[in-house]
Amino acid sequence: MQPEEFYLEPSSALPVYVQLREQVLRAVATGALDAGDQLPTVRQIAVHLGVNPNTVNRAYMELEREGVLTTGRGRGTFVSDRRHSPNADLQAARLRDIARRAAGEARALGFTRSELTAALRALPETE
């Protein structure tokens, strides 16, 4: 994944670090990033997107805490070996991100969490 592949959705209710985290999770889940692949540096992404490096660092730190990434001082940031980060954990993290995004967008439109939950429950299982 190159710095140019990262992007921001200006209209999104999600904070920038969550958008970046979601992009990495998506790339891992789809196989665009495999175990051992190196990610761009925090500085490279920050410069490309014009954001504070602390924002990118926060996304990387959360992914590292969840076992998705590993960072070697002076070596870089890499996708963790999947044996140490089971697919079930990645799937659970992905679902949490979907829920966060939905909650953020609903809140931005003036809906409550209860209204969002009711709308989700009303969906047919096939959707």
MDTraj code that builds the backbone (N, CA, C; nanometers):
import mdtraj as md
import numpy as np

residues = "MET GLN PRO GLU GLU PHE TYR LEU GLU PRO SER SER ALA LEU PRO VAL TYR VAL GLN LEU ARG GLU GLN VAL LEU ARG ALA VAL ALA THR GLY ALA LEU ASP ALA GLY ASP GLN LEU PRO THR VAL ARG GLN ILE ALA VAL HIS LEU GLY VAL ASN PRO ASN THR VAL ASN ARG ALA TYR MET GLU LEU GLU ARG GLU GLY VAL LEU THR THR GLY ARG GLY ARG GLY THR PHE VAL SER ASP ARG ARG HIS SER PRO ASN ALA ASP LEU GLN ALA ALA ARG LEU ARG ASP ILE ALA ARG ARG ALA ALA GLY GLU ALA ARG ALA LEU GLY PHE THR ARG SER GLU LEU THR ALA ALA LEU ARG ALA LEU PRO GLU THR GLU".split()
xyz = np.array([
    [0.0860, -0.1173, 0.0000],
    [0.0000, 0.0000, 0.0000],
    [0.0904, 0.1233, 0.0000],
    [0.0695, 0.2076, -0.0954],
    [0.1504, 0.3284, -0.1095],
    [0.0790, 0.4464, -0.0434],
    [0.1537, 0.5515, -0.0063],
    [0.0889, 0.6687, 0.0554],
    [-0.0238, 0.7246, -0.0306],
    [-0.0079, 0.7182, -0.1632],
    [-0.1075, 0.7742, -0.2548],
    [-0.2396, 0.6970, -0.2516],
    [-0.2378, 0.5761, -0.1974],
    [-0.3598, 0.4959, -0.1910],
    [-0.4488, 0.5348, -0.0726],
    [-0.3946, 0.6106, 0.0207],
    [-0.4741, 0.6580, 0.1334],
    [-0.5512, 0.7821, 0.0905],
    [-0.6723, 0.7945, 0.1386],
    [-0.7570, 0.9081, 0.1021],
    [-0.8449, 0.9448, 0.2202],
    [-0.9038, 1.0625, 0.2138],
    [-0.9964, 1.1093, 0.3167],
    [-1.1296, 1.1418, 0.2525],
    [-1.2360, 1.1111, 0.3235],
    [-1.3710, 1.1479, 0.2812],
    [-1.4098, 1.2721, 0.3597],
    [-1.4016, 1.3910, 0.2990],
    [-1.4318, 1.5140, 0.3717],
    [-1.5725, 1.5191, 0.4288],
    [-1.6662, 1.4504, 0.3651],
    [-1.8042, 1.4554, 0.4128],
    [-1.8334, 1.3519, 0.5214],
    [-1.7358, 1.2680, 0.5516],
    [-1.7570, 1.1636, 0.6513],
    [-1.7618, 1.2224, 0.7919],
    [-1.8467, 1.1629, 0.8744],
    [-1.8550, 1.2031, 1.0153],
    [-1.7447, 1.1368, 1.0963],
    [-1.6717, 1.0433, 1.0357],
    [-1.5658, 0.9731, 1.1076],
    [-1.4404, 1.0585, 1.1181],
    [-1.3733, 1.0527, 1.2331],
    [-1.2457, 1.1227, 1.2461],
    [-1.1442, 1.0672, 1.1455],
    [-1.0450, 1.1477, 1.1128],
    [-0.9446, 1.1090, 1.0135],
    [-0.8738, 0.9798, 1.0532],
    [-0.8350, 0.9662, 1.1802],
    [-0.7617, 0.8457, 1.2199],
    [-0.8470, 0.7202, 1.2014],
    [-0.9781, 0.7297, 1.2209],
    [-1.0671, 0.6150, 1.2021],
    [-1.0765, 0.5822, 1.0530],
    [-1.0824, 0.6831, 0.9683],
    [-1.0857, 0.6587, 0.8239],
    [-0.9597, 0.5850, 0.7789],
    [-0.8445, 0.6267, 0.8306],
    [-0.7187, 0.5626, 0.7937],
    [-0.7139, 0.4187, 0.8453],
    [-0.7570, 0.3991, 0.9682],
    [-0.7603, 0.2667, 1.0294],
    [-0.8492, 0.1739, 0.9469],
    [-0.9648, 0.2243, 0.9058],
    [-1.0596, 0.1473, 0.8257],
    [-0.9966, 0.1064, 0.6924],
    [-0.9202, 0.1932, 0.6312],
    [-0.8578, 0.1623, 0.5029],
    [-0.7566, 0.0492, 0.5169],
    [-0.6797, 0.0516, 0.6247],
    [-0.5822, -0.0555, 0.6474],
    [-0.6557, -0.1863, 0.6742],
    [-0.7585, -0.1830, 0.7590],
    [-0.8356, -0.3044, 0.7871],
    [-0.8973, -0.3620, 0.6601],
    [-0.9499, -0.2749, 0.5755],
    [-1.0096, -0.3197, 0.4491],
    [-0.9039, -0.3866, 0.3617],
    [-0.7867, -0.3257, 0.3536],
    [-0.6796, -0.3817, 0.2705],
    [-0.6347, -0.5187, 0.3226],
    [-0.6289, -0.5345, 0.4538],
    [-0.5918, -0.6635, 0.5124],
    [-0.7019, -0.7660, 0.4874],
    [-0.8261, -0.7267, 0.5096],
    [-0.9388, -0.8194, 0.4939],
    [-0.9549, -0.8675, 0.3501],
    [-0.9254, -0.7808, 0.2533],
    [-0.9414, -0.8187, 0.1125],
    [-0.8173, -0.8857, 0.0546],
    [-0.7092, -0.8874, 0.1321],
    [-0.5864, -0.9485, 0.0833],
    [-0.4970, -0.8534, 0.0066],
    [-0.5355, -0.7265, -0.0021],
    [-0.4494, -0.6280, -0.0687],
    [-0.3210, -0.6081, 0.0112],
    [-0.3288, -0.6310, 0.1420],
    [-0.2112, -0.6313, 0.2291],
    [-0.2023, -0.7688, 0.2927],
    [-0.0850, -0.8287, 0.2850],
    [-0.0620, -0.9607, 0.3439],
    [0.0335, -0.9497, 0.4615],
    [0.0382, -1.0556, 0.5401],
    [0.1307, -1.0615, 0.6533],
    [0.2719, -1.0318, 0.6054],
    [0.3377, -0.9428, 0.6754],
    [0.4753, -0.9064, 0.6414],
    [0.4878, -0.7866, 0.5501],
    [0.3795, -0.7435, 0.4878],
    [0.3851, -0.6264, 0.4000],
    [0.4133, -0.5013, 0.4829],
    [0.4991, -0.4158, 0.4290],
    [0.5331, -0.2916, 0.4977],
    [0.4376, -0.1809, 0.4556],
    [0.3967, -0.1017, 0.5542],
    [0.3112, 0.0135, 0.5288],
    [0.3977, 0.1382, 0.5134],
    [0.3439, 0.2416, 0.4501],
    [0.4177, 0.3674, 0.4406],
    [0.4423, 0.4231, 0.5808],
    [0.5406, 0.5097, 0.5921],
    [0.5694, 0.5709, 0.7209],
    [0.4588, 0.6696, 0.7578],
    [0.4520, 0.6976, 0.8867],
    [0.3556, 0.7955, 0.9360],
    [0.3760, 0.9272, 0.8632],
    [0.4991, 0.9675, 0.8491],
    [0.5304, 1.0959, 0.7842],
    [0.4849, 1.0977, 0.6380],
    [0.5082, 0.9890, 0.5660],
    [0.4682, 0.9833, 0.4247],
    [0.3173, 1.0029, 0.4091],
    [0.2405, 0.9347, 0.4914],
    [0.0947, 0.9463, 0.4822],
    [0.0503, 1.0860, 0.5237],
    [0.1085, 1.1373, 0.6324],
    [0.0713, 1.2702, 0.6815],
    [0.0977, 1.3769, 0.5762],
    [0.2116, 1.3700, 0.5104],
    [0.2452, 1.4677, 0.4064],
    [0.1495, 1.4542, 0.2883],
    [0.1244, 1.3298, 0.2457],
    [0.0348, 1.3067, 0.1318],
    [-0.1055, 1.3625, 0.1584],
    [-0.1569, 1.3400, 0.2799],
    [-0.2930, 1.3820, 0.3112],
    [-0.3014, 1.5226, 0.3700],
    [-0.1884, 1.5787, 0.4075],
    [-0.1882, 1.7114, 0.4683],
    [-0.2478, 1.7118, 0.6083],
    [-0.2196, 1.6060, 0.6839],
    [-0.2706, 1.5964, 0.8204],
    [-0.1543, 1.5912, 0.9185],
    [-0.1868, 1.6084, 1.0459],
    [-0.0861, 1.6012, 1.1509],
    [-0.0358, 1.4569, 1.1630],
    [0.0956, 1.4369, 1.1725],
    [0.1488, 1.3010, 1.1874],
    [0.0917, 1.2269, 1.3083],
    [0.0535, 1.2995, 1.4131],
    [-0.0056, 1.2344, 1.5304],
    [-0.1361, 1.1641, 1.4951],
    [-0.2077, 1.2156, 1.3978],
    [-0.3331, 1.1550, 1.3538],
    [-0.3058, 1.0183, 1.2908],
    [-0.2083, 1.0126, 1.2034],
    [-0.1712, 0.8868, 1.1385],
    [-0.1149, 0.7904, 1.2432],
    [-0.0335, 0.8430, 1.3320],
    [0.0253, 0.7611, 1.4366],
    [-0.0828, 0.6971, 1.5240],
    [-0.1884, 0.7703, 1.5522],
    [-0.2975, 0.7159, 1.6339],
    [-0.3627, 0.5967, 1.5646],
    [-0.3847, 0.6084, 1.4342],
    [-0.4432, 0.4967, 1.3588],
    [-0.3510, 0.3753, 1.3650],
    [-0.2221, 0.3958, 1.3425],
    [-0.1254, 0.2865, 1.3468],
    [-0.1190, 0.2251, 1.4868],
    [-0.1207, 0.3096, 1.5910],
    [-0.1119, 0.2588, 1.7276],
    [-0.2330, 0.1724, 1.7624],
    [-0.3513, 0.2138, 1.7211],
    [-0.4711, 0.1337, 1.7481],
    [-0.4638, -0.0006, 1.6759],
    [-0.4188, 0.0002, 1.5520],
    [-0.4062, -0.1237, 1.4764],
    [-0.2992, -0.2149, 1.5371],
    [-0.1952, -0.1550, 1.5905],
    [-0.0914, -0.2342, 1.6562],
    [-0.1452, -0.2955, 1.7857],
    [-0.2195, -0.2180, 1.8613],
    [-0.2792, -0.2658, 1.9860],
    [-0.3750, -0.3825, 1.9588],
    [-0.4422, -0.3791, 1.8438],
    [-0.5357, -0.4853, 1.8066],
    [-0.4662, -0.6050, 1.7432],
    [-0.3360, -0.5947, 1.7227],
    [-0.2618, -0.7061, 1.6658],
    [-0.2602, -0.7122, 1.5148],
    [-0.3095, -0.6081, 1.4495],
    [-0.3136, -0.6059, 1.3033],
    [-0.1775, -0.5654, 1.2466],
    [-0.1103, -0.4732, 1.3145],
    [0.0205, -0.4245, 1.2710],
    [0.1255, -0.4501, 1.3780],
    [0.2505, -0.4538, 1.3338],
    [0.3642, -0.4554, 1.4258],
    [0.4606, -0.3472, 1.3794],
    [0.5247, -0.2850, 1.4749],
    [0.6201, -0.1792, 1.4429],
    [0.7555, -0.2160, 1.5006],
    [0.8557, -0.2082, 1.4167],
    [0.9929, -0.2321, 1.4609],
    [1.0678, -0.1007, 1.4565],
    [1.1174, -0.0594, 1.5701],
    [1.1879, 0.0690, 1.5774],
    [1.2993, 0.0737, 1.4734],
    [1.2916, 0.1722, 1.3882],
    [1.3920, 0.1893, 1.2839],
    [1.3729, 0.0983, 1.1637],
    [1.2774, 0.0066, 1.1710],
    [1.2528, -0.0858, 1.0590],
    [1.1256, -0.0516, 0.9834],
    [1.0239, -0.0029, 1.0544],
    [0.8984, 0.0323, 0.9896],
    [0.7794, -0.0377, 1.0507],
    [0.6662, -0.0227, 0.9836],
    [0.5402, -0.0814, 1.0298],
    [0.4968, -0.1859, 0.9290],
    [0.4601, -0.3029, 0.9812],
    [0.4283, -0.4169, 0.8967],
    [0.2957, -0.4792, 0.9381],
    [0.2317, -0.5477, 0.8426],
    [0.1118, -0.6244, 0.8739],
    [0.1573, -0.7450, 0.9552],
    [0.0873, -0.7703, 1.0663],
    [0.1229, -0.8814, 1.1546],
    [0.1010, -1.0152, 1.0866],
    [0.1745, -1.1118, 1.1354],
    [0.1553, -1.2498, 1.0926],
    [0.0167, -1.2927, 1.1384],
    [-0.0624, -1.3445, 1.0500],
    [-0.2011, -1.3792, 1.0832],
    [-0.2117, -1.4864, 1.1908],
    [-0.1065, -1.5614, 1.2126],
    [-0.1120, -1.6602, 1.3210],
    [-0.1203, -1.5916, 1.4558],
    [-0.0699, -1.4686, 1.4618],
    [-0.0765, -1.3919, 1.5862],
    [-0.1983, -1.3012, 1.5896],
    [-0.2638, -1.2843, 1.4781],
    [-0.3833, -1.2007, 1.4700],
    [-0.4900, -1.2777, 1.3918],
    [-0.5608, -1.3670, 1.4589],
    [-0.6560, -1.4532, 1.3899],
    [-0.7586, -1.3752, 1.3088],
    [-0.8074, -1.4376, 1.2039],
    [-0.9050, -1.3752, 1.1159],
    [-1.0295, -1.3321, 1.1926],
    [-1.0674, -1.4093, 1.2948],
    [-1.1854, -1.3729, 1.3741],
    [-1.1664, -1.2357, 1.4393],
    [-1.0455, -1.2079, 1.4846],
    [-1.0179, -1.0767, 1.5445],
    [-1.0282, -0.9659, 1.4408],
    [-0.9786, -0.9928, 1.3209],
    [-0.9872, -0.8935, 1.2134],
    [-1.1331, -0.8690, 1.1754],
    [-1.2095, -0.9756, 1.1695],
    [-1.3510, -0.9612, 1.1347],
    [-1.4249, -0.8817, 1.2426],
    [-1.3955, -0.9098, 1.3691],
    [-1.4604, -0.8374, 1.4792],
    [-1.4218, -0.6899, 1.4744],
    [-1.2953, -0.6614, 1.4457],
    [-1.2505, -0.5221, 1.4360],
    [-1.3191, -0.4523, 1.3192],
    [-1.3358, -0.5230, 1.2113],
    [-1.4029, -0.4672, 1.0931],
    [-1.5490, -0.4335, 1.1247],
    [-1.6165, -0.5259, 1.1950],
    [-1.7563, -0.5023, 1.2306],
    [-1.7692, -0.3834, 1.3254],
    [-1.6769, -0.3700, 1.4201],
    [-1.6785, -0.2533, 1.5095],
    [-1.6632, -0.1247, 1.4302],
    [-1.5771, -0.1264, 1.3285],
    [-1.5585, -0.0074, 1.2452],
    [-1.6848, 0.0264, 1.1671],
    [-1.7519, -0.0752, 1.1163],
    [-1.8768, -0.0520, 1.0447],
    [-1.9787, 0.0102, 1.1391],
    [-1.9870, -0.0439, 1.2608],
    [-2.0817, 0.0092, 1.3598],
    [-2.0471, 0.1530, 1.3963],
    [-1.9171, 0.1824, 1.4151],
    [-1.8745, 0.3197, 1.4470],
    [-1.9114, 0.4156, 1.3351],
    [-1.8869, 0.3715, 1.2132],
    [-1.9164, 0.4571, 1.0975],
    [-2.0657, 0.4838, 1.0878],
    [-2.1453, 0.3795, 1.1043],
    [-2.2908, 0.3958, 1.0974],
    [-2.3395, 0.4869, 1.2093],
    [-2.2879, 0.4664, 1.3292],
    [-2.3292, 0.5498, 1.4430],
    [-2.2886, 0.6955, 1.4203],
    [-2.1692, 0.7168, 1.3679],
    [-2.1223, 0.8529, 1.3412],
    [-2.2060, 0.9228, 1.2354],
    [-2.2384, 0.8516, 1.1299],
    [-2.3193, 0.9117, 1.0234],
    [-2.4614, 0.9384, 1.0716],
    [-2.5165, 0.8443, 1.1484],
    [-2.6517, 0.8645, 1.2025],
    [-2.6546, 0.9851, 1.2958],
    [-2.5546, 0.9954, 1.3827],
    [-2.5459, 1.1082, 1.4764],
    [-2.5336, 1.2401, 1.4008],
    [-2.4536, 1.2404, 1.2936],
    [-2.4359, 1.3620, 1.2145],
    [-2.5664, 1.4051, 1.1474],
    [-2.6542, 1.3102, 1.1232],
    [-2.7834, 1.3403, 1.0608],
    [-2.8937, 1.3626, 1.1638],
    [-2.8582, 1.3581, 1.2914],
    [-2.9537, 1.3880, 1.3971],
    [-3.0293, 1.2694, 1.4542],
    [-2.9887, 1.1476, 1.4187],
    [-3.0544, 1.0294, 1.4719],
    [-2.9860, 0.9827, 1.5997],
    [-3.0599, 0.9165, 1.6856],
    [-3.0034, 0.8611, 1.8085],
    [-2.9541, 0.7198, 1.7821],
    [-2.8756, 0.6679, 1.8749],
    [-2.8274, 0.5309, 1.8639],
    [-2.9460, 0.4329, 1.8666],
    [-3.0461, 0.4640, 1.9477],
    [-3.1658, 0.3781, 1.9558],
    [-3.2382, 0.3725, 1.8216],
    [-3.2475, 0.4869, 1.7546],
    [-3.3134, 0.4888, 1.6237],
    [-3.2330, 0.4078, 1.5217],
    [-3.1009, 0.4186, 1.5273],
    [-3.0162, 0.3409, 1.4367],
    [-3.0333, 0.1915, 1.4642],
    [-3.0304, 0.1535, 1.5909],
    [-3.0465, 0.0130, 1.6278],
    [-3.1804, -0.0408, 1.5796],
    [-3.2865, 0.0366, 1.5967],
    [-3.4187, -0.0055, 1.5505],
    [-3.4203, -0.0224, 1.3989],
    [-3.3562, 0.0667, 1.3281],
    [-3.3511, 0.0571, 1.1817],
    [-3.2735, -0.0681, 1.1389],
    [-3.1653, -0.1007, 1.2083],
    [-3.0882, -0.2212, 1.1767],
    [-3.1700, -0.3473, 1.2032],
    [-3.2409, -0.3484, 1.3142],
    [-3.3237, -0.4651, 1.3465],
    [-3.4360, -0.4840, 1.2447],
    [-3.4831, -0.3750, 1.1858],
    [-3.5929, -0.3821, 1.0890],
    [-3.5480, -0.4329, 0.9518],
    [-3.4184, -0.4347, 0.9289],
    [-3.3678, -0.4827, 0.7988],
    [-3.3889, -0.6321, 0.7856],
    [-3.4251, -0.6784, 0.6669],
    [-3.4327, -0.8223, 0.6448],
    [-3.2920, -0.8836, 0.6537],
    [-3.2829, -1.0065, 0.6925],
    [-3.1528, -1.0747, 0.7082],
    [-3.0737, -1.0808, 0.5781],
    [-3.1380, -1.0763, 0.4647],
    [-3.0685, -1.0884, 0.3363],
    [-2.9990, -0.9615, 0.2936],
    [-3.0255, -0.8484, 0.3578],
    [-2.9606, -0.7225, 0.3176],
    [-2.8251, -0.7114, 0.3777],
])
top = md.Topology()
chain = top.add_chain()
for i, resn in enumerate(residues, 1):
    res = top.add_residue(resn, chain, resSeq=i)
    for name in ("N", "CA", "C"):
        top.add_atom(name, md.element.get_by_symbol(name[0]), res)
traj = md.Trajectory(xyz[None], top)
